[in-house]
Amino acid sequence: MVVGEISRLDAALVGRTEELAFVSAALERGGCVIAGAAGVGKSRLASEVAARHRAAVVRVVATAAAGSIPFGAFGHLLAGVASDPGGPIPACIRALRGLSSDVPPTLLLDDAHLLDEASAALVLALRESETVRVLATVRHGERMPDAVIALWKEAWLERLDLQPLSRRELRALVEAHLGAPAAPDVHARVFSLTEGSPLYARELLIDAMRSGALAQDEGRWQWTGRPPEMARLRDLIAARTRDLSDEARLALDLLAVGSPLRLEELAAVAGEEAVAELEAAGLAIVRGLPEAPVIEVAHPMFGEVTLAALPAATARRLRRRLAAAVDRHDLDSFDVLRLALLKLESGASDPELFRRAGAYAVRLEAGVPGPGWDGDDPTLAIRLAEAAGPDLEAALLAARGLMALSRFGEVGERLAPFEDAAGRAPFGQAVEYLHTRVYALHWSGRTEDALVLLERAAGWRDEVDWTVAQATLRGWILHDQGRPQTALEAVVTLPQLEGAAPHIRLDALLLLAMVQSRLGRIDRCEALEPQIQRLADELEDGFRQTGWARYLVDGMARSEAARDLGAVAARLVAGRERAEASGNDVLAAALAMVLGRLELTRGHARDAIALLEDAVNGLTAGDPRNALGWAYAHLTRAHALRGDVAAQRVRAR
């Protein structure tokens, strides 16, 4: 019989604090079955708990091959007792009881769902006789022997359904593996591709570093633009795909280039039997309403690895086939963006479609200030704009992507030729043009040119919304110049705001609140908050993002004036949690910075350091308002307050 010690894995166990405590306590009471999807970290958690336990460990790994042989998984343990006249189960019980007279050994059983019936009966007998304590892992969605199910149904063991890592936990895992901070888009892409799977995340990072897709730039890990080779991931996922029929393989390839697809589209191209085979293999999943089902790869990594292995010509041909299936007369916004991507990446031309799709490639936000340029995919917006052709609409689309990427000089080059067209354009295009070009000029160091443009634009239109928007924009520029009193004089009065549209009115109120705060008039600033919150609610009810707007009074006025800091902190923490849950990492990082500064005000330097580290890791270098610079400045101050000179010098660099 072989009894082995558990070797510690190279990577530290990240997160899982509650799960670790639960499984450890369950092991003391007899054991635990840890259930979850492939790659979620079941074996890692079980090994960690076993390593911390004071008992000897007996490791058994079930496999599909051994599952066809009675007691196959336990063959290495039964070699010396197979001839026992009492049979293998009593013999194994006696042998394991002989290992220790004090604490029962821990049976560490991987992939218990693959056990043959005899082995499963042996595990149940070992537990019923209290010969061992058991830590077993099973995979969600797999058939398993009745005796394995009885382990938790009959309460011999407790069961934990292990979930993927949260965004925050995965961020910690990524930086623990990389050994240095990573840019926000690194964290966003790793979470998007792995959906919190620790195994897939580690393999993706290893492949990305080896292939040069990830590299350090001034101590910060960044994507380089090179695709990761995904050799390790390809080997990992090959076991899930090797037995597919040719038709199901085609269906998987189609999903890789176009997921998600409407179920009817994939069935029309690949056939219903192929789709059913993918579902049965756990490689695809159907979601959505019964009357309009959508099919997608069961895990993003399946599609990413499959796509990486496709020759470019094959991928283009598959996209053309899917585009023909998607192209209908009643396209909704979901279809428009899918069809545009398929045509764009297959080399087809459709300027009108590309312009329509571009609006969905970037997310517009109301407030702080203007419409905002936080792109869901700014690079895609630029590509669609370039394919759409040279007109005002396409130029604005490209400008949104460029603003999100902080490429302000290029924005001016794109927009300058269309000033006359903007002056004659509908209100929405005109105000977006003015906001975008003015801020691009201002943030690229050409503030006087921005103010001159505002003077020229004053005569473009005469409605209330235009007057308010133009005056507010001028006020933000003056405020940025450190001229709060002049900015206040530039803003129209509150009664004039009543006739403006909600997002125009919100922008003006935010400017008024910011200016009053800068002038030390905290009461006047706070008096504006109820209106700001009502407008934010109204806009968000209409599915328009408001970004930083509802946190401005707390984050700027009250925190700087040290008013009611406990309540302010609670509201900002709740806001940060909402931002993280929705995937808005930049807003979450900005709120972490404000919370860090607030903790410094309260004298809690240790708490401030943790928050400001999160802010530094989540904010983008080169942003026009220098949020990252402020985060570093506050972090340096926090280290200085704790007397940590070495860390202070590192941050100062």
C-alpha positions, 0 to 999 in steps of 0.5 A: 500500500502506498501512502504519500505526503501531499506536495505543496503546489507552486502557486499559492492558494488565492482566495477561497478563505471561506471554502478552506475553512468549510472543508477543513471543518468538514474533514474533522467531522468525516470529510467532504465532497467538493463538486464543481466545473473542470478547472475551478480548483477542486483538487487544489482546494482538497490538496491544501486542506489535506496538507494542513491536516495532521493525518496520513494521506492516501491519494487515489486518482480515478480515471476513465480507463481504470473505471472499466476495471473493478477496483481499478482506481484502488489497484495500487493500494490493493496489490498486497491484499488482493488474495485476502480470503475475506475479499478486497473491501474488508482487507482494505479496511484492515490495512488502512486501520493499521496506518494509524492508531490515533487519527484516521488517515485522509483518503484524497480521491480525485474525480470520484465520478469516474470510479467503477461501481466496486471502487465506489462501494469500497469508498462508501464502506471505508467511510461507513466503517469510519476507517478513513476521512474522505476528501473527494472531488466530482465534476458537475454534470457527470454521471456517477455511481450510486455509492458516490452519490450516497456519500453526501445524500446519506450524510456520510460526507458534507458537500461543497459546490465550488464556484469560480473565483470572483473578479477580485480573487482572480485579480489577486491570482493573476498578480501572484502568478505574474509577480507584479501589477498588471494593467486593467485590460489584462485583468479584464481579458483574463476574467473574460476568457477564463470566467474565474477558472484558476486552472485556465487562468494560470495556463493562459498566463503561462502561454501568454508570457511564453509567446510574448503576448504579455510583457512588462513595461516599466514594472507593469504587465501589459498585452503586447498585441501578439496573440498567445500561442496557447500550447498548454491550453490546447493540450488541456482542452484536447481531451474534451474535443478529440472524440467529436465527429466531423460535423460536430467539429465544424459546429465547434469551429463555427461557434469559435468564430461567431459565438454566440449564435442563434440556435437556428443559425448554427443548426442551419449550417452545421446540422441539428445532430452536430449541435446536439453532440456539442451539447452532450459533450459539454462544449456548447450551451443553449441559453435565452428564451425558448422562442429565441434560443442562443447557443455559445461555447460552454466556456470562452476558453474552448472557443479561444483555443479552437479559434487559435488553431484555425488557419486564417483562410478557413476562419474567413470562409466560416465567417462568410457562411455564418454572415449569410445565415445571420443576414436578415431584414429584421436585425436587432442590435445583437444581430447588427454587431454580430453581422458587422464583425463577421463581415469585417473579419471576413473582408467584406464591405458594408459601410452602413452596417459598420456605422450602425454596429460601431455605436454598440462597440463603445459605451457612452456615459452621462456626466463627469463630464460630457458623454464619456468615452469608456469603450467596451471595445475601443479598438473595434470601434476604430476598425469599424469606423475605418471600414465605414468610410470618411464622413462625420458619423464614422469620424465620431465613431473613431474618435470615441475609440481614440478617446478611450485609448487616450490618443487625443492628438489623433482625435483632432486629426479625425474631427477637424475636417468635419467642423462645418458638417458638425455645425449643420448636424442633428443635435446629438452629433453636434454636441458629441463632436463639440465635447470630443474635440474640445476635450481632445484639444484641452487634454493634448495641451491646446486649451486656448484652441479648445476655448476658441472652438467653443466660441465658434460653436456658440452660434451653431444652434439656439435651443436650451440644450445647446446653450447649457451644454456649450456653457457647461463644457466651457466651465469644465475647461476653466475648472481644469485650468484651476479657475473655479470662480471663472468656471462658476460664472460660465455656468448658466443658473439653476432655473435655466437648467430646468428646460434641458435634457436630463443628461445635459442637466446632470453634467451642469449640476456636476460642474456646479457641485465640483466648483462649489467644493473647490471654493470651499462651499460644502453646504452649497455643494451638498444641496445639489446632491438630491438633484444629482441622485434623482437625475442619475436614477432617471438616466440609469432607469433608461439604461444610460450609464452615469459613471462617477456622477452619484459619488461626486459629492461624497468623493470630493466635497465630504471626504475633503472636508472630513464630514461624516466620514463613516457614512461616506466610506460606507456609501463609497464601499457599496459603490465600489462593490457595485462597480466590481460586480458590473465589471466596471473596473475603472470606476471601481479603481477610482472609488478605491483611490477615493476610499484610500485617501479617505482612510488617510484622512481618518489616520488609517494608513494600513487600510489606505495602502491596501485600497490605494494598491488596488487603485494603482493596479486598476487605473490607466497610465496616461489618463488626462486627469492623472488619476493614476498619478494621484493614486501613487501620490496618496500611496507614497504618503501612506507609506511615509506615514507608516515609516516604510521608506523603502516602499516610499522610494519604490512608489516615488519612482 
